[in-house]
Amino acid sequence: MNFFEHQDRARQNTQQLIGLFSLSIAVMIMAIYIASLFLFRMAPRIWWHPGLFFYVAGMTIIAIAVGSLYKIACLREGGSVIAQGLGGRLLLPETADEQGQQLLNIVEEMAIASGISVPQVYLLDREISINAFAAGFTPNDAVIGVTRGTLQHLNRDELQGVIGHEFSHILNGDMRLNLRLVGLLHGILFIYLTGELLWRIRGTFRENKGLPLWAFGLALMAIGGIGLFCGRLIKAAVSRQREFLADASAVQFTRNPNGLTGVFQKLQQMDSRLISPGAEAASHMFFGNALNPSFWDNMFSTHPPLAERIRRVGGLSAQNLAAMPSRNQVRSPSHESLTMGFAGGDSAMPEQVINQVGSVTPEHFAHAQALLSQLPESLRLGAREQQSAMAIALALALDTENLQIQERQIAWLRDVQPADLVEKTLEFSSEISQLDPKIRLPLVDLAVPILRQNSAKECQRLCKCVHGLVKATGSLSLWHFVLQLILWHRLQPSINPTSVTTVEFTSIEEIWPDSLLVLSVIARFGYSQPDASTEDIAYAFRCGVFRLPKAGEQEKPETPLSCNFTELKKSIERLRLATPKLKQAIVDACAHTVLLDNKVTPSEADLLRAIAMTLDCPIPPFLNPQRGVSKQKQSSQNRS
């Protein structure tokens, strides 16, 4: 099952969730109706009272809807709301201790290896148990939460296994379902909270006849308990198998089953429960069982038994990993092998792009570690400090090949930014110019968590400033195009934190013009070398178009469309609202356009990855050098 199939499965689970939620509401309506009969002393004289039933049903549905909609509105800002509600503290590099720095390093390495934005990390300081969670709507706005006990009791391999497990939830589309589950089930819990309120105000009203108000409050609390029971049942129904999948993915990512097994063995002796009052609502998000064990634990727990998880991970170790080299045998790629390509051979095939979306292998992880190890300490530390991170983003936009253009850019920059920021930008530009170009995208992602700490206006201003620097060059290079696209996408959670991506387009007809526009950009930039003919560009464009669904039924231009960066952003925003299967087709068409000759340059790889990632289809770094890449492409300046 690939990334896109996992996304579709998550959508199906959402439909299952809505069905179970509706059934739970029906059960609660009947329970409240029966309690109301006794309240008004209608039972056992008459059991069916249509007016009362419809009144109870209406009020119950309204109460649950209000509770759910309120919670859903609160969750629009994403996983950070969950983390803060659990008592989490944003872990910043300048305030992190040695254990916290190790955690941040592992998260950065895993993010670079998987091709997603580096998630913000929250530390649950008051929780001494071993547990962790991932929350968010998309891989681009994910956050990871880790308890203090996890840092204190796990070694690096074990911590890496836990983070790999959480990255599986990020990549497989589990987070969005988890947030929806929190929002919907809060409405059911609202019944319990209403009953608790009536119990507390029992002395306010005179109770001359009928069932006392406090008793009705107790009844609502009992009915709310039914809702709590139903909520746990729903969470168990949609969570258990996903935990097995995340365990298997963590082993696949790290090729080190001993790390994950070691965590489970420690959990058998220690604890994974949380003391936070918010643990009940978010229990299905955690790595381990966050609630107190109960009599019904085996049936309604959101997590499989630890013994079963150990057995399955052990089975992976014995069967699937027997022929694989150990983690110590996976060598970090050399400098020469970090150019471009796909794991498994010198020929880059479009099908491999689809297979690599949303996946991580030990080779990718070693590749990410090697990339980060090449970064000078000043850049690594600068990406973790606010002003320096802004300077790095601006430095990446400076032209390092043409000094006249760079001077024009610097003159423009001095007019719009403070002098100290400009000086830092120049310092970092000098260092970045000495680096291999393949490190530029990871450097952007390293700076993103700190850049997101800025206000929405500051993030917008940074994007506009980068655009101004690019505009000052007089032409748009392939790298500048990629930089603007990635930076704009990565900062969207800060620029528009309440925006939630939902599926709006289910057919290619609805997004056909947008698909043509993206393929036009791929064709024009991918074949922008001076000796490329217009026929080559048009042929590459048409080959990509014919990969789209129902291409034979749609109007197809013979040559690529012309567009600007603003138009492209609007088209990508629309394409992000398509179903996972449509996104798969679009990424496949983009890959066929770039890889028409089965060869690709590092710049084209950045372009392909940037467009896919802005569609929330993360692609890990490509691995092997392309020895067969044409010299024409190698020497191209990639300018249009």
DRENSE-751893 format. One line per field, with one value per residue (C-alpha): residue in three letters; x, y, z. Coordinates in pm, 1 decimal. Each point is the difference from the previous one (the first is absolute). Layout:
BEGIN
residuo	ALA_...
east	X_...
north	Y_...
up	Z_...
This chain:
BEGIN
residuo	MET_ASN_PHE_PHE_GLU_HIS_GLN_ASP_ARG_ALA_ARG_GLN_ASN_THR_GLN_GLN_LEU_ILE_GLY_LEU_PHE_SER_LEU_SER_ILE_ALA_VAL_MET_ILE_MET_ALA_ILE_TYR_ILE_ALA_SER_LEU_PHE_LEU_PHE_ARG_MET_ALA_PRO_ARG_ILE_TRP_TRP_HIS_PRO_GLY_LEU_PHE_PHE_TYR_VAL_ALA_GLY_MET_THR_ILE_ILE_ALA_ILE_ALA_VAL_GLY_SER_LEU_TYR_LYS_ILE_ALA_CYS_LEU_ARG_GLU_GLY_GLY_SER_VAL_ILE_ALA_GLN_GLY_LEU_GLY_GLY_ARG_LEU_LEU_LEU_PRO_GLU_THR_ALA_ASP_GLU_GLN_GLY_GLN_GLN_LEU_LEU_ASN_ILE_VAL_GLU_GLU_MET_ALA_ILE_ALA_SER_GLY_ILE_SER_VAL_PRO_GLN_VAL_TYR_LEU_LEU_ASP_ARG_GLU_ILE_SER_ILE_ASN_ALA_PHE_ALA_ALA_GLY_PHE_THR_PRO_ASN_ASP_ALA_VAL_ILE_GLY_VAL_THR_ARG_GLY_THR_LEU_GLN_HIS_LEU_ASN_ARG_ASP_GLU_LEU_GLN_GLY_VAL_ILE_GLY_HIS_GLU_PHE_SER_HIS_ILE_LEU_ASN_GLY_ASP_MET_ARG_LEU_ASN_LEU_ARG_LEU_VAL_GLY_LEU_LEU_HIS_GLY_ILE_LEU_PHE_ILE_TYR_LEU_THR_GLY_GLU_LEU_LEU_TRP_ARG_ILE_ARG_GLY_THR_PHE_ARG_GLU_ASN_LYS_GLY_LEU_PRO_LEU_TRP_ALA_PHE_GLY_LEU_ALA_LEU_MET_ALA_ILE_GLY_GLY_ILE_GLY_LEU_PHE_CYS_GLY_ARG_LEU_ILE_LYS_ALA_ALA_VAL_SER_ARG_GLN_ARG_GLU_PHE_LEU_ALA_ASP_ALA_SER_ALA_VAL_GLN_PHE_THR_ARG_ASN_PRO_ASN_GLY_LEU_THR_GLY_VAL_PHE_GLN_LYS_LEU_GLN_GLN_MET_ASP_SER_ARG_LEU_ILE_SER_PRO_GLY_ALA_GLU_ALA_ALA_SER_HIS_MET_PHE_PHE_GLY_ASN_ALA_LEU_ASN_PRO_SER_PHE_TRP_ASP_ASN_MET_PHE_SER_THR_HIS_PRO_PRO_LEU_ALA_GLU_ARG_ILE_ARG_ARG_VAL_GLY_GLY_LEU_SER_ALA_GLN_ASN_LEU_ALA_ALA_MET_PRO_SER_ARG_ASN_GLN_VAL_ARG_SER_PRO_SER_HIS_GLU_SER_LEU_THR_MET_GLY_PHE_ALA_GLY_GLY_ASP_SER_ALA_MET_PRO_GLU_GLN_VAL_ILE_ASN_GLN_VAL_GLY_SER_VAL_THR_PRO_GLU_HIS_PHE_ALA_HIS_ALA_GLN_ALA_LEU_LEU_SER_GLN_LEU_PRO_GLU_SER_LEU_ARG_LEU_GLY_ALA_ARG_GLU_GLN_GLN_SER_ALA_MET_ALA_ILE_ALA_LEU_ALA_LEU_ALA_LEU_ASP_THR_GLU_ASN_LEU_GLN_ILE_GLN_GLU_ARG_GLN_ILE_ALA_TRP_LEU_ARG_ASP_VAL_GLN_PRO_ALA_ASP_LEU_VAL_GLU_LYS_THR_LEU_GLU_PHE_SER_SER_GLU_ILE_SER_GLN_LEU_ASP_PRO_LYS_ILE_ARG_LEU_PRO_LEU_VAL_ASP_LEU_ALA_VAL_PRO_ILE_LEU_ARG_GLN_ASN_SER_ALA_LYS_GLU_CYS_GLN_ARG_LEU_CYS_LYS_CYS_VAL_HIS_GLY_LEU_VAL_LYS_ALA_THR_GLY_SER_LEU_SER_LEU_TRP_HIS_PHE_VAL_LEU_GLN_LEU_ILE_LEU_TRP_HIS_ARG_LEU_GLN_PRO_SER_ILE_ASN_PRO_THR_SER_VAL_THR_THR_VAL_GLU_PHE_THR_SER_ILE_GLU_GLU_ILE_TRP_PRO_ASP_SER_LEU_LEU_VAL_LEU_SER_VAL_ILE_ALA_ARG_PHE_GLY_TYR_SER_GLN_PRO_ASP_ALA_SER_THR_GLU_ASP_ILE_ALA_TYR_ALA_PHE_ARG_CYS_GLY_VAL_PHE_ARG_LEU_PRO_LYS_ALA_GLY_GLU_GLN_GLU_LYS_PRO_GLU_THR_PRO_LEU_SER_CYS_ASN_PHE_THR_GLU_LEU_LYS_LYS_SER_ILE_GLU_ARG_LEU_ARG_LEU_ALA_THR_PRO_LYS_LEU_LYS_GLN_ALA_ILE_VAL_ASP_ALA_CYS_ALA_HIS_THR_VAL_LEU_LEU_ASP_ASN_LYS_VAL_THR_PRO_SER_GLU_ALA_ASP_LEU_LEU_ARG_ALA_ILE_ALA_MET_THR_LEU_ASP_CYS_PRO_ILE_PRO_PRO_PHE_LEU_ASN_PRO_GLN_ARG_GLY_VAL_SER_LYS_GLN_LYS_GLN_SER_SER_GLN_ASN_ARG_SER
east	0.0_155.8_-39.1_-305.9_-176.9_62.8_-155.4_-307.3_-22.6_5.8_-294.1_-190.6_71.8_-146.3_-324.2_3.7_56.6_-305.4_-212.2_107.1_-46.3_-357.4_-74.3_133.9_-227.8_-301.8_88.1_36.8_-330.7_-181.6_174.6_-86.5_-358.0_-44.3_152.9_-243.4_-298.4_95.3_73.0_-350.6_-151.1_-137.3_131.6_-130.2_-336.0_108.5_325.6_-48.1_-48.2_77.9_15.0_246.4_206.3_44.6_72.0_266.6_145.1_16.9_157.3_248.5_109.1_32.7_203.8_232.9_30.1_85.3_262.3_153.1_-1.7_155.1_282.0_50.7_28.4_258.4_199.7_20.9_343.5_122.7_209.2_143.6_-341.6_13.6_357.9_-68.9_-321.2_206.5_240.4_262.1_274.7_144.5_354.8_234.3_368.4_125.0_-187.4_34.6_226.2_222.3_-289.8_-218.0_272.9_27.8_-375.7_11.2_285.9_-190.4_-314.0_204.0_169.7_-328.2_-169.0_280.2_-0.6_-375.9_-24.0_-240.2_26.2_186.2_-283.2_-10.2_76.3_-188.1_132.2_-250.7_212.7_-245.1_-41.0_256.7_-136.3_127.5_-225.4_-17.1_-246.6_-26.1_-279.4_-94.5_-206.9_277.3_370.7_68.6_-158.1_76.7_129.1_156.5_-48.4_227.5_-24.5_289.6_15.5_66.9_316.0_113.2_-46.1_72.3_333.2_49.4_-95.6_-318.1_-89.3_57.7_-242.7_-268.5_50.6_-10.9_-333.4_-139.2_132.2_-196.5_-317.9_102.5_67.5_-296.0_-270.1_-93.2_30.8_-295.7_-224.8_126.2_-84.5_-346.2_-50.0_86.7_-244.0_-293.5_34.0_13.6_-368.5_-82.7_204.0_-202.3_-299.7_206.5_116.7_-362.1_-99.7_291.5_-117.0_-354.2_143.7_200.2_-294.9_-242.8_-66.8_-96.4_-350.9_-296.3_-87.8_-361.7_-95.0_148.5_346.0_239.8_224.6_310.7_-126.0_-54.7_354.5_123.1_-201.7_165.8_339.6_-87.0_-115.4_319.2_175.5_-174.9_140.5_342.6_-37.2_-106.2_287.1_255.8_-161.6_25.3_362.0_86.9_-173.1_204.0_332.2_126.6_101.2_161.2_226.9_120.1_65.2_192.5_213.8_82.1_79.0_232.6_195.6_9.6_122.3_280.1_74.5_52.2_-282.9_197.5_-58.7_-378.6_3.8_207.4_-265.4_-277.9_199.4_52.7_-371.8_-76.4_201.1_-80.0_-297.8_-148.0_-297.3_-40.7_-118.9_-135.8_-382.1_18.1_138.0_-348.1_-85.0_341.2_65.6_-18.7_284.4_268.8_277.7_-113.4_-316.7_-45.0_-289.0_-31.4_-57.4_-352.4_-196.4_-94.9_352.5_64.5_-324.8_-18.7_360.2_120.5_327.9_79.0_150.4_372.3_68.8_-166.5_193.7_327.5_-92.4_-76.6_312.6_200.5_-161.6_107.7_350.8_11.8_-174.4_9.1_336.2_199.1_155.5_48.1_323.2_-3.7_-13.5_372.8_55.3_-196.7_278.6_-53.6_13.9_323.8_21.9_-1.3_-308.6_-213.3_-70.4_-330.3_-191.4_-219.3_91.5_56.9_164.3_129.3_-321.1_-261.1_-350.3_-317.8_-157.7_274.4_-108.8_-349.2_140.6_229.5_-268.8_-63.3_268.5_326.6_276.3_320.9_185.5_-206.0_68.8_374.0_-17.0_-167.1_261.2_277.8_-158.8_-33.3_355.5_125.6_-161.8_241.2_-74.8_-84.9_-278.4_-128.1_-22.1_-122.8_-298.2_-108.3_10.5_-274.5_187.7_267.5_-266.4_-146.0_347.6_51.2_-328.8_103.3_352.7_-140.2_-168.5_324.1_160.7_343.4_105.6_-45.3_153.8_-174.9_-340.2_96.7_102.2_-335.6_-173.9_203.9_-75.3_-370.0_28.4_169.1_-302.2_-250.5_183.5_208.9_374.7_82.7_-231.7_157.5_348.5_-103.8_-154.4_327.2_199.0_-229.8_-5.7_377.7_-21.6_-295.2_180.7_268.3_-252.6_-128.4_-333.3_-174.6_19.7_-208.0_-344.5_88.4_135.8_-336.5_-179.8_239.3_-83.5_-378.0_-83.7_161.4_-144.6_-347.0_44.4_-37.7_-338.6_-208.4_96.3_370.2_-23.6_-180.6_261.4_278.5_-165.2_-46.8_361.8_123.5_-226.4_149.3_353.8_-96.6_-168.9_315.9_191.1_-200.4_-68.4_-131.7_246.9_-112.5_135.4_-166.1_-328.1_39.4_102.4_-307.7_-230.8_136.6_31.0_-355.5_-134.7_198.4_-107.8_-370.3_-82.3_126.1_-136.8_-348.5_-14.4_-376.7_-2.4_-86.9_52.7_-302.8_-83.0_-210.5_86.4_-67.3_26.0_278.2_-240.1_-20.9_377.0_96.9_117.2_204.6_162.7_94.0_154.4_220.3_113.5_76.2_233.2_168.0_57.6_124.3_241.9_105.0_105.8_122.8_359.2_108.9_19.0_-346.5_-244.2_-360.3_-91.9_177.6_-188.5_-336.3_60.2_86.9_-312.1_-228.2_149.9_-81.8_-352.9_-79.0_83.4_-295.5_-330.4_-246.6_256.1_-162.9_-327.1_146.1_115.6_378.3_217.8_292.8_247.4_48.2_-208.2_164.9_-42.7_157.5_82.4_-325.6_-209.5_198.8_-58.4_-374.0_-1.7_197.2_-238.1_-285.3_187.1_62.8_-378.0_-13.1_-40.8_316.4_-50.7_-15.2_314.2_168.2_-88.3_132.2_330.3_28.7_-54.8_262.4_248.5_-55.9_52.3_332.7_125.1_-100.8_357.1_46.5_263.4_-20.1_221.6_9.3_-181.7_-278.4_-20.0_-51.8_-275.5_-178.0_23.1_-111.4_-318.4_-82.4_61.6_-219.7_-276.6_69.3_160.1_342.1_283.7_322.4_335.5_116.2_305.7_222.8_204.0_-125.9_305.1_-208.3_-115.0_68.0_275.5_-243.9_-216.6_298.7_131.2_-336.5_-36.0_-374.3_-111.7_-309.0
north	0.0_331.7_350.5_83.0_-325.5_75.5_342.4_-156.5_-254.6_286.7_159.8_-328.9_-19.3_349.5_-125.9_-294.3_244.1_205.3_-315.8_-108.2_353.3_8.4_-334.4_132.9_304.2_-227.2_-202.2_315.7_142.1_-312.0_7.7_368.1_-62.7_-279.6_219.2_277.3_-238.1_-64.4_368.9_97.8_-315.8_-124.5_-350.5_-261.1_161.6_71.6_-95.4_173.3_372.9_139.1_363.9_-71.9_-229.8_252.5_273.4_-215.7_-104.6_359.0_135.8_-288.2_45.7_376.1_-47.9_-253.3_213.5_310.4_-191.7_-156.6_315.6_198.9_-251.5_-27.9_380.3_-7.3_-263.3_199.1_124.3_-359.0_-224.8_279.5_35.0_-365.3_31.1_311.8_-150.1_-290.5_237.4_-7.2_260.5_87.3_-133.0_264.4_-68.7_286.5_-129.3_-375.9_-207.1_-280.1_-247.6_255.6_73.4_-370.5_-15.4_302.9_-156.4_-326.2_186.3_209.3_-306.0_-187.4_303.4_52.6_-374.3_-4.3_331.0_176.0_327.3_-38.2_-28.5_218.0_-203.6_36.5_-136.2_-113.1_90.4_-121.2_-346.3_-245.7_-295.1_-123.6_125.0_216.4_114.1_173.4_243.6_219.0_13.6_-51.9_-90.7_371.7_107.5_-302.5_26.6_-270.4_-22.0_-198.6_-54.4_81.0_-366.1_-100.1_211.7_-119.2_-374.3_-71.4_-15.9_148.8_-316.1_-41.0_367.6_-27.4_-294.4_204.4_296.7_-233.4_-132.6_354.3_89.6_-294.9_160.1_326.3_-162.1_-240.3_261.9_-114.5_345.4_160.2_-290.4_28.7_371.0_-60.2_-269.6_245.0_257.1_-235.5_-184.8_325.3_44.2_-329.6_102.1_322.8_-202.1_-114.1_356.6_123.4_-262.8_99.6_362.5_-95.1_-201.5_297.7_246.3_-243.9_241.3_294.1_-114.4_-118.3_-359.8_-48.5_-270.6_-228.3_-142.3_240.6_203.6_-145.7_-347.1_100.2_133.7_-335.0_-166.7_221.2_-82.3_-366.8_51.2_195.3_-309.3_-190.5_258.6_-47.4_-374.9_51.8_241.8_-252.5_-264.9_228.8_87.3_-367.3_-83.1_248.5_-1.9_-350.8_-110.2_336.5_-56.6_-329.7_176.0_280.5_-255.3_-177.6_330.1_105.6_-323.4_61.0_357.7_-86.4_-365.2_-39.8_-202.9_-25.0_368.3_-32.5_-331.8_161.9_269.1_-258.4_-197.3_312.2_78.0_-343.4_95.9_371.5_210.8_181.1_163.8_376.3_216.9_276.4_36.5_21.5_-352.8_-152.2_202.0_-55.3_-357.2_-144.3_225.3_-133.7_-250.8_-200.5_-28.1_339.4_-103.6_-210.2_-368.0_-128.7_-323.9_66.4_97.3_-291.4_66.8_379.4_114.6_228.2_-192.6_-369.1_-194.7_54.8_-372.3_-8.9_305.5_-160.1_-323.8_177.5_215.0_-312.8_-169.8_287.6_-38.9_-374.3_-14.0_329.9_128.6_-323.8_80.3_369.7_148.8_121.4_368.2_0.8_-146.7_275.9_232.7_370.5_99.2_156.7_353.2_-125.7_-217.2_284.9_152.0_-120.2_-310.6_-276.7_-285.7_-317.1_99.7_261.8_35.4_225.3_-132.3_203.5_-291.9_25.4_354.7_-120.2_-287.2_231.9_253.8_-19.5_-263.2_-10.5_-258.2_-37.7_123.0_318.8_38.3_-47.2_240.6_264.2_-45.0_38.8_315.7_155.7_-96.1_207.9_315.7_240.5_47.2_365.6_-92.3_-283.8_230.1_293.2_-202.0_-26.7_373.6_232.7_285.5_-232.7_-229.0_300.1_90.8_-356.3_13.6_330.0_-124.1_-295.1_248.1_184.4_-76.1_-151.7_-32.3_354.6_269.1_283.4_-154.6_-67.2_362.9_109.7_-236.2_124.5_362.0_-78.8_-196.4_291.0_216.3_-234.4_-178.2_110.3_22.5_-277.2_-245.0_88.1_-63.6_-339.2_-81.5_75.3_-213.0_-296.9_50.2_-36.0_-328.8_-134.7_67.2_-250.1_-276.8_-267.6_118.2_-313.4_135.4_309.1_-160.3_-169.1_336.6_162.2_-268.6_34.6_370.6_-44.3_-87.9_323.9_208.3_-121.0_168.2_332.6_164.1_-50.4_348.4_-67.5_-329.8_173.6_275.0_-257.3_-170.7_338.7_91.2_-324.7_71.0_350.9_-140.8_-242.2_276.3_211.6_-263.0_87.1_-367.4_-298.4_-284.9_-351.9_16.5_334.1_-142.3_-304.4_217.1_222.0_-298.4_-193.5_301.1_112.7_-349.7_-67.7_328.9_-40.6_-140.1_330.9_228.7_-152.1_-223.0_-61.1_-120.1_-370.7_-194.0_-211.4_-206.8_207.5_-142.8_-362.2_9.7_111.0_225.3_234.4_53.0_-52.8_360.4_-5.1_-330.2_138.8_305.9_-206.7_-227.2_308.5_128.2_-341.4_-15.2_358.1_-10.9_-361.7_58.4_358.3_-63.0_221.8_-283.2_-136.6_54.3_109.3_-339.2_-176.0_210.3_-54.1_-374.4_-33.0_197.4_-217.0_-321.5_121.7_103.4_-344.5_-153.2_181.8_-185.9_32.2_196.0_-116.6_167.6_341.6_293.7_-15.4_289.8_-88.3_220.3_83.6_279.7_323.2_103.4_191.7_-99.2_142.0_-204.4_-312.3_43.5_29.5_-317.1_-193.3_118.6_-150.4_-323.1_-45.9_-36.7_-301.9_-360.2_-204.0_-202.1_316.9_129.0_-329.5_47.4_356.9_-97.5_-289.1_239.6_239.8_-285.3_-114.9_355.1_42.7_-353.4_-26.9_-84.9_-203.6_249.1_282.4_270.0_104.7_323.8_-190.8_-229.6_302.7_122.3_-336.9_-36.5_358.4_-33.3_-339.6_123.2_305.7_-248.2_-161.5_-299.9_-12.9_-154.8_-100.1_106.3_-194.1_-210.2_-132.4_206.9_12.8_-105.0_-0.1_358.9_189.4_261.1_245.0_-18.0_2.0_326.7_173.2_327.6_-72.1_350.6_107.6
up	0.0_-108.0_141.6_-207.8_91.3_367.1_-51.2_-161.4_281.4_249.0_-184.9_20.2_371.6_33.8_-154.1_241.9_285.9_-101.4_-10.2_348.6_128.0_-133.6_165.9_330.3_-24.3_-55.6_311.1_208.0_-125.1_112.6_337.3_59.3_-113.8_254.7_273.0_-96.5_33.1_360.9_59.7_-102.4_153.9_-331.5_47.9_39.2_-93.8_-357.4_-165.6_-333.4_1.1_-351.2_106.4_280.1_-219.2_-279.2_253.5_166.3_-336.4_-121.4_316.9_16.3_-359.8_51.0_318.8_-164.8_-312.8_204.1_198.5_-311.2_-211.1_283.5_36.1_-375.9_-17.9_279.5_-188.2_-323.7_101.0_-11.1_217.7_211.8_168.4_106.4_122.9_204.2_140.7_131.5_173.4_-273.4_-30.4_-339.7_2.2_-136.0_-75.5_217.2_308.1_-55.8_223.5_-131.6_-15.6_-175.8_-255.7_-75.6_-57.8_-232.2_-196.2_-51.3_-111.3_-245.9_-145.6_-40.4_-158.3_-254.0_-76.4_-63.6_-185.5_235.6_186.4_329.2_257.4_305.8_312.8_328.8_327.1_263.3_303.1_267.7_-151.0_134.3_-195.4_-337.7_-278.6_-312.1_-264.0_-337.3_-83.5_-294.5_-316.2_-258.2_3.0_-47.7_331.0_218.1_356.3_214.6_375.0_230.5_374.6_231.2_101.7_-361.2_-6.2_340.8_-48.1_-368.6_-179.0_-346.5_-194.0_205.3_-35.0_-373.8_-11.8_178.4_-234.2_-300.3_128.1_22.5_-344.6_-134.3_135.5_-168.2_-337.7_-1.8_52.6_351.9_158.1_-176.3_103.5_357.1_18.2_-142.9_258.9_279.9_-137.3_-50.8_328.5_195.0_-87.3_168.8_302.0_10.0_128.9_296.3_69.3_-8.0_254.9_219.5_-14.6_106.7_287.3_121.4_-10.0_165.1_288.6_-220.1_-94.4_204.6_-72.9_106.6_-239.9_-252.6_9.5_177.6_-229.4_156.0_-79.3_-362.6_1.1_124.2_-274.6_-261.5_148.3_-27.3_-358.7_-60.4_129.0_-277.8_-240.0_153.6_-48.9_-362.1_-52.8_117.0_-216.5_-304.2_73.6_41.1_-328.7_-203.7_188.8_68.2_-347.8_-64.5_300.8_-147.6_-331.5_172.3_186.8_-325.6_-172.4_282.8_-46.1_-375.3_48.9_240.7_-87.3_371.0_161.0_324.2_66.4_-8.7_185.4_273.1_44.2_33.5_255.4_207.7_-22.5_146.8_307.1_14.6_-102.9_-299.3_177.6_5.1_288.3_-225.0_1.3_-380.4_-27.9_-38.6_-311.9_-161.5_118.7_-352.6_-117.5_229.2_-54.5_304.2_209.1_167.1_229.9_311.0_-81.7_52.1_-0.4_-362.1_-98.4_-237.3_-184.5_-8.5_32.6_-277.6_-9.5_-51.5_292.1_39.3_-24.7_-341.7_-120.1_114.7_-176.9_-327.6_7.7_79.2_-297.5_-221.1_132.8_-63.8_-337.6_-187.2_122.4_-11.7_-335.3_67.4_131.3_355.5_75.2_65.0_-346.1_-173.2_-97.0_-24.7_-366.6_-111.8_-130.3_-359.1_52.5_125.9_-337.8_-133.5_-89.8_125.9_227.0_-189.6_-324.7_-235.5_-200.7_148.7_-65.9_57.7_185.1_259.7_80.7_92.7_206.0_195.0_93.9_373.8_59.5_191.7_-14.5_200.3_-309.6_3.9_370.2_-49.0_-294.1_218.3_272.1_-256.8_-139.4_342.1_91.5_-295.4_136.8_169.5_367.6_-59.6_-242.3_218.5_301.3_-209.7_-121.8_364.3_79.2_-118.6_-165.7_-136.5_-147.9_-184.7_-122.9_-127.9_-193.3_-157.4_-71.2_-192.7_-235.3_-86.7_-334.6_65.9_-365.7_-134.1_221.6_-183.1_66.8_362.2_50.1_-138.3_242.4_297.3_-84.8_-5.4_326.6_180.8_-82.8_166.6_282.4_302.8_-49.1_250.8_-178.6_-334.7_138.3_136.3_-336.4_-175.7_247.2_-48.1_-378.4_-8.1_189.5_-199.7_-328.6_108.5_66.2_-230.2_-152.7_124.6_357.2_-76.3_40.0_331.2_120.3_-73.1_197.9_294.3_23.2_-29.3_366.7_121.0_-283.4_98.1_336.7_-177.1_-35.6_-313.4_-121.7_52.9_-190.2_-284.9_1.3_-24.3_-298.4_-168.7_69.4_-157.0_-296.3_-24.0_-4.1_-274.5_-197.5_28.4_-200.5_-311.5_-76.4_190.0_50.8_74.5_355.8_73.8_-121.3_229.6_296.4_-26.8_-39.6_297.8_231.3_-75.8_62.8_316.0_161.6_-79.9_349.9_144.7_-268.9_13.5_312.6_-12.7_-360.2_-20.7_-322.4_-87.5_-307.6_-238.4_-342.2_-89.3_-380.2_-233.0_-190.4_299.2_14.0_-363.6_-64.3_322.2_-96.1_-341.9_163.0_232.4_-284.0_-207.8_271.5_26.7_-375.8_-37.1_293.7_-41.8_-357.9_26.5_-113.5_-289.5_-254.1_80.5_-282.9_33.5_-145.5_287.5_254.7_-172.0_-31.0_370.6_89.1_-215.1_143.3_351.7_-97.8_-141.2_339.2_159.3_45.6_-289.4_-201.1_-321.1_95.1_87.2_-207.7_-29.1_-117.4_-225.1_187.8_371.1_144.3_111.1_363.3_283.1_356.0_139.9_-242.8_82.4_374.8_-57.0_-209.7_260.7_272.2_-201.2_-73.3_373.9_36.5_-233.1_109.8_68.7_-319.3_-209.3_170.0_-83.8_-366.1_1.5_163.0_-245.8_-293.4_140.6_35.1_-357.1_-123.5_185.2_-61.2_-362.5_-98.8_318.4_114.8_248.6_147.4_368.6_-87.1_-173.5_300.6_223.8_-231.6_-5.8_376.7_62.8_-205.8_152.4_354.1_-47.7_-84.9_341.5_-171.1_172.1_-199.2_177.9_-143.6_-302.7_59.1_-275.0_-244.6_-354.9_-196.5_-312.7_28.7_-319.4_-0.9_-146.3_308.8_232.1_-145.1_-22.4_188.3_43.6_-86.4_-188.5
